C-alpha cells in the first residue's frame, strides 16, 4: 500500500517509491508481471509507470531484462 499525507501529495514521492520498487523487483528478482488493486484516486499513480486495466485490478508486464528465466 502506498499512501501520502495530503500536504505531501502531488510532489512525486509515491511515484518515486513505486518506480524504485518495480525496478528492484524486475531487476533483482526477475519479476515480469505485476498486479495490484487500486482505488480510483490512485489510478494516475499506477498508469504512469504502465499499469493498465480496471482500477480494481491493474496489471503491468515488463520484459525480462535481467537474464532471469
C-alpha positions as CSV (number, residue, x, y, z in Angstrom):
1,X,0.0,0.0,0.0
2,X,1.3,3.4,-0.9
3,X,-0.1,6.5,0.9
4,X,1.0,10.1,1.3
5,X,-0.2,12.6,3.7
6,X,-2.3,15.3,2.0
7,X,0.3,18.0,2.4
8,X,2.9,15.8,0.6
9,X,0.7,14.7,-2.3
10,X,1.4,15.7,-5.9
11,X,5.2,16.0,-5.3
12,X,6.3,12.7,-6.9
13,X,7.2,10.9,-3.6
14,X,4.8,8.0,-4.1
15,X,5.7,7.7,-7.7
16,X,9.4,7.5,-6.9
17,X,8.8,4.8,-4.3
18,X,6.6,2.8,-6.7
19,X,9.0,3.1,-9.5
20,X,12.0,2.1,-7.4
21,X,10.1,-1.0,-6.1
22,X,9.1,-2.1,-9.6
23,X,12.6,-1.7,-10.9
24,X,14.1,-3.6,-7.9
25,X,11.6,-6.5,-8.3
26,X,12.2,-6.7,-12.0
27,X,16.0,-6.3,-11.9
28,X,16.9,-8.2,-8.7
29,X,14.2,-10.7,-8.6
30,X,13.3,-11.2,-12.2
31,X,9.6,-10.3,-11.8
32,X,7.9,-9.5,-15.1
33,X,4.2,-9.4,-14.2
34,X,2.8,-7.0,-11.6
35,X,-0.8,-7.0,-10.5
36,X,-2.4,-4.7,-7.9
37,X,-5.7,-3.5,-6.6
38,X,-6.1,0.3,-6.5
39,X,-8.7,2.8,-5.7
40,X,-9.9,5.5,-8.1
41,X,-7.7,8.1,-6.5
42,X,-4.5,6.0,-7.2
43,X,-5.3,5.3,-10.8
44,X,-3.0,8.1,-12.2
45,X,-0.1,7.0,-9.9
46,X,-0.1,3.5,-11.4
47,X,-1.0,4.4,-15.0
48,X,2.2,6.5,-15.4
49,X,4.5,3.5,-15.0
50,X,2.5,1.4,-17.4
51,X,-0.3,-0.3,-15.4
52,X,-3.4,-0.9,-17.4
53,X,-6.9,-2.3,-16.7
54,X,-9.7,-1.6,-14.4
55,X,-8.8,0.3,-11.2
56,X,-9.8,-2.6,-9.0
57,X,-7.3,-4.9,-10.8
58,X,-4.5,-3.3,-12.7
59,X,-1.6,-5.2,-14.5
60,X,1.8,-4.3,-15.9
61,X,4.1,-6.7,-17.8
62,X,7.7,-5.9,-18.2
63,X,10.1,-7.8,-20.4
64,X,12.7,-9.8,-18.6
65,X,15.9,-7.8,-19.0
66,X,17.9,-9.2,-16.1
67,X,18.7,-12.7,-17.5
68,X,16.4,-14.5,-15.1
69,X,14.3,-17.3,-16.7
